[in-house]
Amino acid sequence: MVTHVSPTGNRPGLEDRVHLPHFHRDTEGEDVGFRINFSLGLVACVSMCGSLAWTQAEDSSRITVFVNDGVGVDRAILKRAEMEAARLFRPAGIAIEWRNCADTRDCRRPPRTNEFVLHLVPQGRARSDFVFGEAFLGPDGKGKYADVFFNRLKQAGERLNIAQLLGAVSAHELGHLLLGLHSHALVGIMEPTWGPESLRRISMGTLTFTPEQQRLMRSRHQSESLAVNLTTGAEGPGLH
């Protein structure tokens, strides 16, 4: 017999977060979720979206991720999750600067080039109770915002290290923002489903981006940064 585990309830008001009036501008949501079952052991499935990539590089490109914690995650857990997500991006030469929205007013403006916003919310407003996150992408495959539904994540985290799981899901969501549309992969952290073997690899820290994903993500990130730099330079004095 398989038991479907539904998320726990929460108190009214827990969805309040820093007001971002630009949050829904030019975005369309892509769901990301888990379907948690227990039968002779843990069987977990994560429905996710996405498929592009990067390579190991000696130099790093830096991105900034603003964490808008609307749940009140323990800071120690959040720090370990950030370290785990950053580790997963490191082989691609991508360095992450994490900034908590509680400590900066920068979250109240639209994100700039190489800046992204990760919202931690209790349940989210997705269609299914088993959707664990959502990345917001426009028709051009570009996006700046992603949500992680923390209370739902805890249901899977009962049998796993919650910090490692939060780090892996955060990396997956940020992967969508960096990779764009259609970023599913047959193997690795961008797999469309996470079964027992994938969860075991998360616990061991070995479920990662593929070399192809690393190359493609880094290439896409660098090309966008170059385009912004060229545009900025073209507006400078003496250039026509």
N, C-alpha and C positions, 0 to 999 in steps of 0.2 A: 504494500500500500504506500502511495506517495502522498505526503502531506505538503500542501502549498502554504508557505509562510507569508502572511500579509504583514505590511508595515505596522508599527505601533502608532497609536494616536498621539496627538500633542495638543497642548493648551492653545486657545485662541491667541492670536497676536504674535506667535513665534515666527510668522512669515515676514514680519516687519524687517526692513533692511535699509541701508543708506539709500535715499531717494536718488535715482538716476533717471532723469526725464528723457535722456537719449537712449535708454536701454533697448527699446524695440525698433529704433530707427533703421530702416533698410536691412532688416534681418528676417530670416525665416528659420523656424526651429527644426532641429534634427534630434530625434529621441535617442536616448541611450539607456539601456535598462538591464536588470537582472531578473531571471525567473528562478527562484530558490526552491529546491525540492530536497527532501531528505528521505533516502531509501537505501538501507544497508550502508549508509555512509553519505557524505555530502555530494549532491549533484547540483551544480549551479550553472546557470546560463546567463550570459550577459548580452543583451541585444544592443549593438552599437552601430555607429555610422562612421564611415571614412576609408581612404587608401592612397597615400603618396609617401616620400621618404628622404634620408640623409646618409653620410659616411663618417667614420672617425676622422677628425681633423685636428691638426696641431693647434690652430688658433680658434678662438671661440667667438661666436656671434652672441650678443647679449640681448635678452628680452626681459621685460619687466612684467610681472604678474601681480596685479592687485587682488588680494584675497578679501572678499566682503563676507565676513562670517556672521550670518544671521541666525546661527544656532547656538553659538557659545561653546565651540569645541575646545576642549582642554588644550592650552597652549603647548604643552609638551607633546601631545598627540599631533597637533597641527604642525609643529616644527619637524617632527620625524617624518610626517607625510610629505612635507615640502622637500626635505632632504632626499627622500626616496624618489619623488618625481624628478627632481633635479638630476639625480644620478642616472635616471633612464634617458635623459636628453644629452648627457655629457658625451657619449661616444659620437654623437653627431656634431660635436663642436658648438653646441648651444648651451650657453650659461644663463641661468635664471636668477634674477633679483626679485625676491619676494617682498611685498609691502602689504601690510595689513591696513585695510580701510579705516580702522579705528584710530590709526596713528597718523593719517595724512588726509588732507583735503583734496588731494589729486583725484580721488575717486569720484568727486562731484563734477568733473569735466569729462568730455569724451576722451577715450584713450588715443594716444598719439601713435606714430609709427613704432612698431616693436613693443607695444604695450597691450596687455590683455587683462580681462577682468574675470575672475573665478568666484562665483557666488556659491556659498554653502547655505542651503536652505533645508528646512525640515522634510517636507514631503514633495514640494513642487506641484505643478498643475498639469502633469502629463496625463495621457489617456489611461494608462495602466498603473496599478499599484506597484508593478514590478519594473517600472522604468526608474533608473537610478541617476540619470543625468541627462542633460540636453545641451548641445552646442548650437549656437545661432549663426547660420551662414546665409549670405545673400546669394542671389542667382549666379554671381561671378565666383562663388566659392570662397569669398573672403568673409571673415568674421572676427569679432573682438570679445565676445561674451560666451560664457558657458556656466551652467548650473550643475551642482552636485547635490543630490537629495540625501542628506546625511542620515536621517532616521531610517530610511529604507536600506541604506548601506550597512547600518548596524545589524540588520537581520542576518546578513551574510557574515558580518564581522564577528558574530557570536562564536564561530568556529575558526576564525582567522584573526591575524593581527590587524586590528582596525587601522592603525597608522599605515601599515604597508598597503592595505587594501585602498584606503583613501588616497595614498600616493599614486597607486596604479591607475585608479579611476580618473584622478586629476590629470595624470599624464595622457591617458586615452583622450580625454576631452580636449586638452590643449593640443594634442596631436591632430584632432579634427580641425581646429582653428589654423594650425600651421600647414596642414596638408590640403585642406579644401574638401570639395564634394567627392563622393564615391571613394572613400578612403578605407574600405574594408580590405582585409588581407587574410590569406589562408592560414598564416602562422603569426605568432608574436602578439604583442600587446594590442594591436589593432584587429585581432580576430573578431568576427561577428558574434561568436559565442565563447564563453569561458566554461569549460567542463572541469572535472576533477583534476585532470593533468595540468590545465592552465592555472588553476587555483594553487596547486602544489608548487608550480614554478613561481607564482607570485610570492608565496611564502619563502621560497629560496632566493628570490630576487633575480630570477633568470628569465622571466617573461619580459621581453624587451622589444624595441623597434628593430625591424630587419635592416640589414645593410642597405638594401634598395630604398627603404623608407627614409633612412638616415640621409642618403644622398639627395633624394628628391625634396625632403623638407628643408635641408640646408640650402639647396639651390633656389627653391622658391623664396625662402626667407631673404637670401642675399640679393636676389633679383629685385624684390620689392624695396629693399633698403636702398639699392643703387638707383632705382627709378625715383625715389623720393629725393635722394641727394642730387641727382641731375636736375630735377625740377627746381629744387631750392637754389642750386648754383646758377641756373639759367635766369633767375630773377635778380641776380646780384648785379652790382654796378659794372658797366662796361660790357655786358653781354646782351646780345640782341636776338 
